[in-house]
Amino acid sequence: MSGKRVLLIVGGGVAAFKALELARLLRKRGVAVRPLLTRAGSQFVTPLSLSALCEDKVYQDLFSLIDEAGMGHIELSRSADLLVVVPATADLMAKAAAGLADDLASTTLLATDKPVLMAPAMNVRMWTHPATLRNLARLKADGVRFVGPTEGAMACGEFGEGRLAEPEAIVDAVVDLLGQGASPQPRPLEGRRVLVTAGPTREAIDPVRYLTNQSSGKQGYAIAGALARIGAEVTLVSGPTALAAPLGVRRVDVLSARDMQAACEAALPVDAAVLVAAVADWRPEHVAERKLKKAQGGAPEPIRLVETPDILAGLSAPSPRRPRLVVGFAAETQDVEANACAKLERKGCDWLLANDVSTPGVFGGEDNTVLLVTRQGVEAWPPGSKSAIAEHLAARIAEALA
């Protein structure tokens, strides 16, 4: 990213403080960051802190005698490779959608001929208001790209969609867009809808304990991002992870296998489903209402387990809403090929990717080695990064759906 330039427009909102971390991370990647601070944004972050982290002057005033002597807003709007708005408030989105230009930020957005990335942040009711949804649709039609918002607790005390995407996710989106500017990527999945599941599930034992596994979600998130980059409209149904949603991916957060099953069914119809999640096979038959206490000098009460929903078999079963292509995953510790072939037949999916999770570094690591099992045979893919495997799989899915 060395030599790339970003104009960072900081809007007014509690989430503005994350723009400081974003600037630090971008500078760490070698991206030059020029900051533009709105009047509302200056109520949450100071020009001094923003300037120090961006290592550049902060621009604020449309009518600055010094900056505007040389048509500063025009130079700002065109000197960067990408304009990034963090946080993109409802007000900034409305101004940009309507083509208003009454301050430096809105004037710069109107005057630019460069790509624009917005990271929205606002109260959930503001985000779901018809006016905001109209503005969102208008901006997307105008070519503006978005990262987030995500779902979670907000500073106002409410819970829902409207939280600013984490700085790491915004960095990933910036890097993706700057890379696309250098070499536009084909989008063979344009207009296709794809469902991806990722991460573990948690099956509650009592209010504080649960059954789960070591899945990090990295492979599933990489696949979701790779599919989105070649044009797919991706819904990512994710169990608990520490990862940020890839650019252009709609994430639905779930906890249990039953939650994941419901979210997958709600995402239908789709052209393809890629079920990467490590879904727990069993759950406690009964969940204790209170924390189970350790018995004094005795053995714990046995926990009766029952099977969780078989999401892969359910989506693979013949039905009017069955995806055209269903891809499953198999995490094995022995007899990988034999177990994967048996699972393909048992589940009824079209393809199955299998890996040996007993190999050190697969869980939580960056690399993977997989077998692609189909009814035509078994392919051993060369070892590689999870990102490389994701790109390879996305390309194969595009071929299958063509």
Disulfide bonds with the S-S distance in Angstrom:
none
